[in-house]
Amino acid sequence: MVSISKIANATGRLLFDPVFTEKATQTLKLSRKAQGWNNIHKQVCDSFIKAEKEAVRQNPNLWKGMKKSLTTLPQGMKDAWKGAKGFGKLKAVGGQFMKRMPLIGGIMMVAFELPNIFSAFKDKGLVGGLTEIVKSGSRLVGSMAGFAVGQALIPIPFVGGLIGAIAGDWLVSKITGKSHSEKKAEKEETLAQADTSEQQAQLLQQELAQQQMMANNPYTNNTLGTNPYGQGNFNISQATMTPQQAMAMQQMLYSGGLNQSPINQDFMAMASGLNRMNYMC
């Protein structure tokens, strides 16, 4: 139980104690300047051990130290603004904020992980929820440890810490595996893709069935000329006499001249102009 409590305390210091992060960053910077990149993993471990001792010395109670760090932020920024000149004011105020950035970042990361943990408890029960707590906690620790190391090894304020945090989270996630929320999202995406593929297959089957029906319909299949009413198969009767011959027949059938011919009184003949055609006998 003692070892577990020590691990929990060290984890809490790493996540929420800005003194721990600041001391670890400073110690690692000095160590790397003196030793270079030799045994860098040992340098990181030593800097974390020294940082924990310094954090405990300054804030024996972690939670009280967190409260103090947050509540003193406004006054610290105000004093930094008054004590600096020109553009140095912005740097001084930013420094106060940066000192507490690990604490703020740790709180935000924990807040982001809570929905994932609650979802694991809901979907997988007690064992699944506790497993997700361990996984999420490991990733948080990896992120914050990476933040401290990144701040020390990359000489760009905050940018180095951000790169280190991303790298730390990525490395730990390779060990712990994907979170419950990530697995759930992938499963939902796979199901959605399966539904889409099934719908596409159904549409394709319907289209093929329609094509088969059209191929078997004698009134729509013109490929082999089996449709007697298809294009090119409908024979239009051709005229067997010329208009002049038709007019000559008219005169033979009706007497009394063209104007007295009964056909001239026929509406269809008048509309078609047949009774006005000039012909030659």
Secondary structure, 3 states (H helix, E strand, C coil): CHHHHHHHHHHHHHHHCHHHHHHHHHHHHHHHHHHCCCCHHHHHHHHHHHHHHHHHHHCCCHHHHHHHHHHCHHHHHHHHHHHCCCCHHHHHHHHHHHHHHHHHHHHHHHHHHHHHHHHHHHHHHHHHHHHHHHHHHHHHHHHHHHHHHHHHHCCCCCHHHHHHHHHHHHHHHHHHCCCHHHHHHHHHHHHHHHHHHHHHHHHHHHHHHHHHHHHHCCCCCCCCCCCCCCCCCCCCCCCCCCHHHHHHHHHHHCCCCCCCCHHHHCHHHHHHCHHHCCCCC
